[in-house]
Amino acid sequence: MTKDFALAGLRLGYVVAAPQIIEALRKVCPPWNVNALAQSAGIAALRAEGYIEECREKIRLAKEFLLRRLSNIGLTAIPSQANFFLVKVGSAKNFHRALLQKGFLVRDCSSFELPEYVRICPRTIPECDKLITAVKEVLKDRNWT
């Protein structure tokens, strides 16, 4: 529910499992673990037919847009099936910091033993376009390397 329906603040999720696993979970789960407002929001989200597919298509298009634009400015991205991808930028730590100063947060992948890569997740096309503008500015100003 957190990722699929952007309901992170409600701390709402669900489990699909074998009956014995559900029974074990019930033993450790407090009776007040989900409030009525969160339950109502979750039910409304699950009833929103087509929402997940609509979001999936928007993310796919935004991802294609970003990959194409990053390639056009000379950056190499590693293709992925996920809604994010890795981009080789040189010093991920410094690139991350430079983009952060421009208001954009990308994941420095140094902690994954990939010090030359950042992870980028697509957002809306207009936001992706702004990110590309910021990336161009960062690449132009080589003080971050």
N, C-alpha and C positions, 0 to 999 in steps of 0.2 A: 504494500500500500504506500509505503514511503516513496519509493522510486517511481512506481507506475502511475500513481495518482497525485504526487506532490503533496502528500499528507504527513510530512516528517514531524511537524509540531504536535500531531495528535498521538504519536507513538503507537500506531495502529498496524497490526499485521494479522495474518491468519496462518493456520497450519493445515496441511492435508497430509494425513499419515495413517498408518495402521491403527486399529482400535487400541492395542496395547500401548502404543506410544502416546496416544491421546490421553489415555488413563494415567500414565506416568506424569505427563505434563500437568494434568488437573491436580495432582497431589502437591505439586510445588508452586502452582500459580495462585496468587492471592485472589480472593473473590472480587476485589474491586479493581482488577488490572486494566479494565477499559471502561471509561465513563460513557454515559448515555449520548453525549454530543459526538464523541468519537465514533460510537457505534452507528449513529444516524449518518454521519459523513461517510463512513465506510460502506454502508448499504446504498447510499445515493451514488457513490463512485462505482460500485459494482453494477448498478443498474444503467450506467451511462454507456449504452450500446455504441460500439464503434469508436469509442474514445481512444483505446489502446492502439488500434490500427491507424487512426488519424495521427496520433503522436508519433508512431513508428515511421510513418511516411514523411512527416515533417522533419524528423531527425535524419532520415536517410537522405533527403534532399539537401539539408544543411550540411551534412557530412560530405556529400559529393561536392558541394559548393566550396567548402573549406579545403578539401584535398586538391581540387583543381586550382584554386587561387594560391595556395601555398606552393604548389608545383610551379606555377607561373612566376613566382618570385624567387625560385631557386632552392626551395627547401624540400628535403626528402622525407616523405611520410611512409610509415610501415602500414600497409593495408591491414584491416582487421574486420572481423564480423561483429565486433562490439560497437557500442555507440560512442566510442572514443578511439583514438589512435595515437601512435608515437611519432614525433617529428624530431629529426636530427638537427640540432641547432648549434653545436659546439659546446660551450659551457652551459649546461642546463641550469646550474645554480645562478649564474649571472643573467642569463636570458630571462629566467623566472623573475628575478629581482627587477630587471628593467621593465618587463611588462607589468609587474605589480605597481610600479610607479606611475604607469599610465592607466591604472584601474582595471587591469585584466589579470585573472588568476589562472595559471596553468600549473600542472603538477611537475615539479622537478623530479625526474626519475633516478636521481643519484642513489637514493635509498634502495633501488632495485638493481643496483650495480650497472646502471645505464647513465653515466654522468654526462653524456652528450645529448640526451633525449629529454623532451618534455612530453607530457600527455595532454592532449587537447580533447575536450568534449564539445560537440556542436551545440549551439543554442539557436535562436531564431536567425533567419537570414540577415536582417539588419544588424543584429549583434555580431554575427560572424563577419560581416563587412567591416564593422568598426574594429574588430580584432585584427583583421588583415591590415587595416590602415596603421594600427599600433605596431604590428609586427614589422611593417615596412619602415616605420620610423626607428624602431629599435635596431634593425639591420643597417640602416643608413648611419646611425650614430654608433660607431664601433667601440665606444668607451666601455661598454659592458663586457667585452670579451676577455 
